[in-house]
Amino acid sequence: MLRITMIGSGAIGLSVLSLLKNDSDVSIDSVIVAPDTLDQAREQVAAIAPKAQVVTGLAEVAQRPDLLVECAGHGALRAHVLPALEQGIPCVVVSIGALSDVELARQLEDAAKRGKTQVQLLSGAIGGIDALAAAKIGGLDSVVYTGRKPALAWKDTPADGQFKLEALTEPTVIFEGPAGEAARLFPKNANVAATLSLAGLGLDRTQVRLIADPSSKENVHHVQASGAFGSFEITMRGKPLAANPKTSALTVYSVVRAIGNQAHAVAI
């Protein structure tokens, strides 16, 4: 039985809880949430995982977890993941866009080393990360990522101030530049760009184009990579998570898969 503490009870966290509730190899013992959401979170979590303890920090968790799973956003890495790694608790991280902060990335690595454990960065909404990371070993020349989402999925981002998203009538490029800048400006929408960067050429050399498309009902991710290994292109048309159109449903499934690979006898 793999005993898990999860960080976050938002759309991703609750969806993960729902998918795992009948997995006999996994026990969600506790869920860490922000103090101002504690009452609401207790009610929501109880409806799915009634035995799970809902707390505001790792120090309140009754039993040391085998795995800490982050589904809460960038701030959770400093607040909860770093301390867990220092204590030797392995962690799984969804909010990879936070690692566009090079100093935070270094701190995570150093904490994992001191704790003699590991932090696993999830592929989330994008595929082909294994191929990209392997291609990097042989030599990568170019990685270009184009992210296309429904226009209103970009609300409450810098694009919301520059464009009238609700009035767009055709696909519109809202950002073009290096992945580090994309992840900084669009932290809730550009985790894919940061993931590709970490697997491949880095934040400065990975090129990103973000598009608001009023006719799209899907999140479309397109990756082109070339180098000594040859070249590949991947296009993924992900359905948005019903509870949060900024997130691909595949992100939730990637969390469940990562947990299953830790808990089950066979991993792939």
C-alpha positions, 0 to 999 in steps of 0.5 A: 500500500502506497501512502500518499499526501497530496497538496491541493484540492482544486480541479486537478487534485479533486479529479486525481482523488476521484480516479484513485478512490478505488485503487487498492494499492493506494491510500490518500492519507492526507491533503494539504490545502491553503488555510483560507480554503480549509473548510471548503476543502474538508467538505469537498475531500470528504465527499470523495475520500472520507478517511483523508485528513485535510491539513494546512502543512506537512507538520500536521500529517499524522503519518509520514507519507511514502510519496508527496504529490503536488497539484496545487500551483507554483507556491506549493513547491516552496511551501511544501515540496522543499521541506518534504524533500529535506525530510527524505520524502519523494515528491511528484510535481505538476507545476513545472512552470515554477522551475522557470525560476532557475534558483528554485530549480536549484533549491529543489535539486539540492534539497533532494540530494540532502534528503537522499530522495528524488523529485519527479517532474511530470509530463502533464499535458504533453507526450514525447518527453521520453523521446525528447530527453533521449534525443538530448543525449545524442544532440538536439538542435531545435525544439519549437512548441506551439500551444493553441487554446480556446480564447477564454482559456487565456483569461486572467493572463497578460493576454487578457489585457492586450487583447479582447479575448471574448471578441476575437474572431480568428486565431491570434498569436498572444506570445512568441519567444523563449520558454522561460519568458512564456512560463513566467508570463503564463504560469497557469498555461505554460507548464508544457513549455517548461517541461519541454525545456527541462527535457530538451534545450533549456528555457532560453533555447526552446522556442514557444508560440502561444495562440488564442483560438476562438473556434477551438474547443481543445487544447492543442500542443504541437512540438517540433524537434530536430538534431543528431537523432533525426527529427520528430513532430507531435500534435496532441489535441487535449480536451480541457478539464471540465472544472478548469479550462486552463488545464488539460485533462491529460494532466490529471491522468499523468498524475494518476499514472505516475502514482500507479507506477510507484504503487503497482508491481509493473510500471511503464 
